[in-house]
Amino acid sequence: MTIEINLDMMLVKRKMTLTELAERVGISVTNLSLLKTGRVKGIRFRTLDAICRELDCQTGDILEYIPEIV
């Protein structure tokens, strides 16, 4: 199972910087950067909710399931 994180694409679509999103959501740029690059093991629903609110998107716009090919 692979979960792709498309946060960078949503930032481009919304013409928003990572720093701006971090300020709006209330988390550090470092933590948001780790999420963007997929170097996290989990995300709080509260954080995901805030990101979706600020980017005006759905969770599926940020997180994408890519099935493994066996």
C-alpha positions as CSV (number, residue, x, y, z in Angstrom):
1,M,0.0,0.0,0.0
2,T,1.3,3.4,-0.9
3,I,-0.2,6.8,0.0
4,E,0.9,9.6,-2.2
5,I,0.8,13.1,-0.7
6,N,-0.1,15.8,-3.3
7,L,0.2,18.8,-1.0
8,D,2.7,20.5,-3.3
9,M,0.3,20.3,-6.3
10,M,-2.5,21.9,-4.2
11,L,-0.2,24.7,-3.1
12,V,0.6,25.5,-6.7
13,K,-3.1,25.3,-7.7
14,R,-4.0,27.7,-4.9
15,K,-1.0,29.9,-5.5
16,M,0.1,29.6,-1.8
17,T,3.5,29.1,-0.3
18,L,4.3,26.5,2.3
19,T,5.1,29.3,4.8
20,E,1.7,30.9,4.2
21,L,-0.1,27.6,4.7
22,A,1.8,26.8,7.8
23,E,0.9,30.2,9.4
24,R,-2.8,29.8,8.5
25,V,-2.9,26.2,9.8
26,G,-0.9,26.9,12.9
27,I,1.9,24.3,12.5
28,S,5.6,24.8,11.8
29,V,7.0,25.0,8.3
30,T,9.3,22.1,9.2
31,N,6.4,19.8,10.1
32,L,4.4,20.9,7.0
33,S,7.5,20.3,4.8
34,L,7.9,16.8,6.3
35,L,4.3,16.1,5.4
36,K,4.7,17.5,1.9
37,T,7.7,15.3,1.2
38,G,6.0,12.2,2.7
39,R,8.4,11.8,5.6
40,V,5.7,11.4,8.2
41,K,4.0,8.3,9.5
42,G,0.7,9.9,10.3
43,I,-1.3,13.1,10.4
44,R,-3.8,14.3,12.9
45,F,-7.4,14.7,11.6
46,R,-7.4,18.3,13.0
47,T,-4.3,19.2,10.9
48,L,-5.8,17.6,7.8
49,D,-9.0,19.4,8.4
50,A,-7.2,22.8,8.7
51,I,-5.2,22.1,5.6
52,C,-8.3,21.3,3.6
53,R,-10.1,24.3,5.0
54,E,-7.3,26.7,4.0
55,L,-6.7,25.1,0.6
56,D,-10.5,24.8,-0.1
57,C,-10.1,21.1,-1.1
58,Q,-11.0,17.6,-0.1
59,T,-8.8,15.1,1.7
60,G,-8.6,13.1,-1.6
61,D,-7.0,16.1,-3.3
62,I,-4.1,15.8,-0.8
63,L,-3.9,12.1,-0.1
64,E,-4.0,9.5,-2.9
65,Y,-4.0,5.8,-2.5
66,I,-1.8,4.0,-5.1
67,P,-2.3,0.2,-5.0
68,E,0.8,-2.0,-5.2
69,I,1.1,-4.0,-8.4
70,V,1.9,-7.6,-7.5
